[in-house]
Amino acid sequence: MDEEKDLDGVLNGVGARLRKLRKERGATLTALSEATGISVSTLSRLESGGRKPSLELLLPIARAHQVPLDELVGAPPVGDPRVRTKPIERDGQTYLPLTRQPGGLQAFKVVYRQGRKDPEPRIHEGYEWLYVLSGRLRVVLGPHDLEIGPGEAVEFDTRVPHWFGPAGEGPVEVLSLFGPQGERMHVRARPK
């Protein structure tokens, strides 16, 4: 119900915005009608609130006034896009979530400070993509025991037994994308 009220509130304010914008531009209903192909009576009813706005009506008006559609409908400003989350410390690792929404594709910056000498590979549902930012990462994936460095990436189905941690003494920083439903993540390189 609240969404319906919000929509009604937005739609009810369109007419006044249309009239104000037209008057600011010094245009008459007749001139706007000629520029948009919308009849004068329809434009008048839109401005007075006697007709509900639709995309078929608002798009030509926005074009004629050379304004974004958001300005006509009074769209709310987009919220702050910055992701502000708190780091999670676990088993000598720091996980910094880079996505806000739970479920679906998740992104993390992970700092591995210490690793087990004897890896304990695990399996679970999902698909993971790892990109090393700094340091050296040891990746045990099925029969493979790899060491990757800055600028290198691995991707794998997490149903394959896997483990990763620092390859050396120093910490390793990794960008991790994880899809719990098995989404595949790829970086497409341009061909040379």
C-alpha positions as CSV (number, residue, x, y, z in Angstrom):
1,M,0.0,0.0,0.0
2,D,2.8,2.4,0.8
3,E,4.3,1.9,-2.7
4,E,0.9,2.7,-4.2
5,K,0.7,5.9,-2.2
6,D,4.2,6.9,-3.2
7,L,3.4,6.3,-6.8
8,D,0.2,8.4,-6.6
9,G,2.2,11.2,-4.9
10,V,4.7,11.2,-7.7
11,L,2.1,11.1,-10.4
12,N,0.0,13.9,-8.7
13,G,3.0,16.2,-8.7
14,V,3.8,15.8,-12.4
15,G,1.2,18.3,-13.7
16,A,2.5,21.2,-11.6
17,R,6.1,20.4,-12.7
18,L,5.0,20.4,-16.3
19,R,3.2,23.7,-16.1
20,K,6.2,25.3,-14.2
21,L,8.7,24.0,-16.7
22,R,6.7,25.2,-19.7
23,K,6.2,28.7,-18.2
24,E,9.9,28.9,-17.3
25,R,10.7,28.2,-20.9
26,G,8.2,30.8,-22.1
27,A,6.3,28.2,-24.2
28,T,2.6,28.2,-24.9
29,L,0.5,25.1,-24.9
30,T,0.1,25.5,-28.6
31,A,3.9,25.7,-29.2
32,L,4.4,22.6,-27.0
33,S,1.7,20.8,-28.8
34,E,3.4,21.5,-32.2
35,A,6.8,20.3,-30.8
36,T,5.4,17.1,-29.3
37,G,2.4,16.1,-31.4
38,I,0.3,16.0,-28.3
39,S,-3.0,17.9,-28.5
40,V,-3.4,21.2,-26.6
41,S,-6.3,19.7,-24.6
42,T,-4.3,16.7,-23.5
43,L,-1.4,18.9,-22.4
44,S,-3.8,21.1,-20.5
45,R,-5.4,18.1,-18.7
46,L,-1.9,16.8,-17.9
47,E,-0.9,20.1,-16.3
48,S,-4.2,20.4,-14.3
49,G,-4.0,16.8,-13.1
50,G,-7.1,15.8,-15.1
51,R,-5.1,13.2,-17.0
52,K,-2.6,10.7,-15.6
53,P,0.9,11.0,-17.1
54,S,2.2,8.1,-19.1
55,L,5.6,7.5,-20.8
56,E,4.0,8.0,-24.2
57,L,3.1,11.6,-23.2
58,L,6.1,12.4,-20.9
59,L,8.9,11.3,-23.3
60,P,8.0,13.8,-26.1
61,I,7.6,16.6,-23.5
62,A,11.0,15.8,-22.0
63,R,12.5,15.8,-25.5
64,A,10.9,19.1,-26.4
65,H,12.1,20.8,-23.2
66,Q,15.5,19.0,-23.4
67,V,15.3,17.7,-19.8
68,P,15.7,14.3,-18.3
69,L,12.5,12.4,-17.7
70,D,13.5,12.3,-14.0
71,E,13.0,16.1,-13.8
72,L,9.4,15.8,-15.1
73,V,8.4,13.0,-12.6
74,G,10.3,14.4,-9.7
75,A,12.3,11.2,-9.2
76,P,13.9,11.0,-5.8
77,P,17.7,11.6,-5.7
78,V,19.8,8.4,-5.9
79,G,21.2,7.5,-2.5
80,D,24.8,7.6,-1.6
81,P,26.3,4.8,-3.7
82,R,29.3,4.2,-1.5
83,V,29.4,0.9,0.3
84,R,30.2,1.3,4.0
85,T,30.6,-1.9,5.8
86,K,32.6,-3.1,8.7
87,P,35.5,-5.5,8.3
88,I,34.9,-9.1,9.6
89,E,37.9,-10.7,11.4
90,R,38.0,-14.5,11.3
91,D,40.8,-17.0,11.7
92,G,43.6,-14.5,11.0
93,Q,41.8,-13.1,7.9
94,T,40.0,-9.8,7.4
95,Y,36.9,-9.8,5.1
96,L,35.7,-6.5,3.9
97,P,32.3,-6.8,2.2
98,L,32.0,-4.8,-1.0
99,T,28.4,-5.5,-1.6
100,R,25.4,-4.5,0.6
101,Q,22.7,-6.9,-0.5
102,P,22.5,-10.4,1.1
103,G,22.3,-13.3,-1.3
104,G,23.2,-13.4,-4.9
105,L,26.6,-12.3,-6.1
106,Q,28.9,-11.1,-3.3
107,A,32.2,-9.2,-3.5
108,F,34.9,-9.1,-0.8
109,K,38.3,-7.8,-0.3
110,V,40.1,-10.4,1.8
111,V,43.4,-10.0,3.6
112,Y,45.0,-13.4,4.6
113,R,47.6,-12.8,7.3
114,Q,48.3,-16.4,8.2
115,G,47.5,-19.8,6.7
116,R,47.5,-23.3,7.8
117,K,50.6,-25.3,6.9
118,D,48.4,-28.3,6.1
119,P,45.4,-27.1,3.9
120,E,42.0,-28.5,4.7
121,P,40.1,-28.3,1.4
122,R,36.3,-27.8,1.7
123,I,33.3,-27.9,-0.6
124,H,30.1,-26.0,-0.8
125,E,27.6,-24.7,-3.3
126,G,28.6,-21.8,-5.5
127,Y,31.2,-20.4,-7.8
128,E,34.2,-18.3,-6.9
129,W,36.5,-15.9,-8.7
130,L,39.7,-14.7,-6.9
131,Y,42.0,-11.9,-8.1
132,V,45.3,-11.3,-6.2
133,L,46.0,-7.6,-5.5
134,S,49.2,-8.1,-3.5
135,G,51.3,-10.9,-2.0
136,R,51.2,-14.5,-3.1
137,L,48.2,-16.8,-2.7
138,R,48.4,-20.5,-2.4
139,V,45.4,-22.2,-4.0
140,V,44.7,-25.9,-3.5
141,L,41.9,-26.9,-5.9
142,G,41.2,-30.5,-6.4
143,P,44.5,-32.1,-7.5
144,H,46.1,-28.7,-8.2
145,D,48.4,-26.9,-5.7
146,L,49.1,-23.5,-7.3
147,E,50.8,-20.2,-6.3
148,I,49.5,-17.1,-7.9
149,G,50.6,-13.5,-7.6
150,P,49.4,-9.9,-8.2
151,G,47.3,-9.5,-11.3
152,E,46.6,-13.3,-11.6
153,A,43.1,-14.7,-11.1
154,V,41.5,-18.1,-10.6
155,E,37.8,-19.2,-11.0
156,F,36.3,-22.4,-9.9
157,D,33.1,-24.3,-9.0
158,T,33.2,-24.5,-5.1
159,R,31.9,-28.1,-5.3
160,V,35.5,-28.9,-6.1
161,P,37.5,-29.3,-2.9
162,H,39.4,-26.1,-2.4
163,W,41.5,-24.1,0.1
164,F,43.5,-20.9,-0.2
165,G,45.8,-18.8,2.0
166,P,49.1,-17.0,2.0
167,A,51.9,-18.7,0.1
168,G,54.7,-17.0,2.0
169,E,55.3,-15.2,5.2
170,G,53.6,-11.9,4.4
171,P,49.9,-11.1,4.0
172,V,48.1,-11.5,0.7
173,E,45.2,-9.3,-0.5
174,V,42.6,-10.8,-2.7
175,L,39.4,-9.6,-4.4
176,S,36.8,-12.3,-4.2
177,L,33.6,-12.6,-6.1
178,F,31.3,-15.4,-4.9
179,G,28.0,-16.6,-6.3
180,P,26.2,-18.9,-3.9
181,Q,23.8,-20.1,-6.6
182,G,26.7,-21.0,-8.9
183,E,26.8,-17.9,-11.0
184,R,29.9,-17.7,-13.3
185,M,32.0,-14.6,-13.2
186,H,34.4,-13.8,-16.0
187,V,36.7,-11.0,-16.9
188,R,36.7,-10.6,-20.7
189,A,40.0,-9.5,-22.0
190,R,40.2,-7.6,-25.3
191,P,42.0,-9.6,-28.0
192,K,45.3,-8.1,-29.1
